[in-house]
Amino acid sequence: MKFLDLKKEHEHYDWKEVLTPVFENVSFINGPQVAQFEEEFASYCGTGYAVGVGSGTNALEVALLTLGINCSTQPVVLTSPYTFIATTEIPHRLGARVIFCDIKEDFNIDIEQVKEIISSRKVNIFIPVHLFGKPVSLDKELIDLCNEKGVVIIEDAAQATGTRFISNEKSGMEHVGSFGDIGCFSFFPAKNLGCAGDGGAVIMKDWRLYEKAKMIRNHGSKSKNKYWNKMHGGNFRLDSIQAAILSAKLKHIGKLLKSRANTAKVYNEQLKYLQEDLVLPFTCNTENHTYNQFVMRIKNGRRDALKDHLKQLDIPTVIYYPKCLSEQPCYTGMDFENNCPNSKQAASDNLALPIAYLSEEERSRVIDGIKNFYNR
């Protein structure tokens, strides 16, 4: 059994047929496939605009530069310490001061604590991370507070393509990335919507931000004025090959997400009686969890023992993440102002199960392996 069988990622379409027009036109950079995917992805997310970029990390950098974040402004960024390092890597590189807010039991940042921090001190940018495909509850009270305090919101939705939730009772389910000023996505191959390499996108509703982001991803230049650079940018482009693949896979994303949801439902139903030993990922009727990863919390200090037990049964698992960001070696000695005990605990007790493209037999193997560990 594989944790993620990437070969199955591309069984839903004919990749040779998809790539043939790219090679026939040899428009490998900013070809028509890029514009097509941008239009389709913006429509899927319910925003007016999308800009394809080279990776999820590029998406964060383009978002920050589009909003005018640079060393001279010395901004303060508030985010979660329990996420992939790119969330803080880019703000730190651009001269921002990063402060952390702890997480809740579901791995996502504690919104009530966020409100307290924004109300009591200087914060310029808030980066909520929709981790593992579960949405952060960006309620109307928080969004209004950010508007009042002049705090911009950059949603890190790298793991949350397809995730939706209700922020306002008057509206229905809306896609993550559409609540803040800019939403950032990754199309790394292991993501819910993955390409055959690196890729990403930023989405927004503001036409001015859209026009600026397009220039920044292309060295500060408009496509029609190749050597006329209006601003500093970089090479953050999504290539035509990846865009063509993403367009083809986007047509099937509903089926792919349903498969993950079905496996998660079986896991939750079969393992719920172990609530004294496990904390299972949960959702509610105001959101949909897209399970980019199915991550449990293992109680009583038995995470490593369970992982070893499953490994002996040839059942792969992954730890997301073994260290929270404030404990990473590259940040040693930095003062992050918040000890974040919940994040440190989550790093020591999390364990992810295979979730994508599993057969019934494989799901049963995973479930039986866990049951045997606790019942023996």
ABEGO torsion letter per residue (X at the ends): XBABBAAAAAAABBAAAAAAAAAAAGBABGBAAAAAAAAAAAAAAGBABBBBBABAAAAAAAAAAAAGBBAAAGBBBBBBABBBAAAAAAAAAAGBBBBBBBBBAAGBBBAAAAAAAAAABBBABBBBBBBGGBBBBBBAAAAAAAAAAGBBBBBBAAAABGBBBBABAABBBBBBGAABABBBBBABAABABBBAEBBBBBBBABAAAAAAAAAAABGGBBAABAABBABBBBBABBBAAAAAAAAAAAAAAAAAAAAAAAAAAAAAAAAAAAAAABBBBBBBAABBBAGABBBBBBBGGAAAAAAAAAAAAGBBBBBOBABBAAABAAABGBBAGBAGAAAAAAAAABBBBBABGBBAAAAAAAAAAAAAAAAX
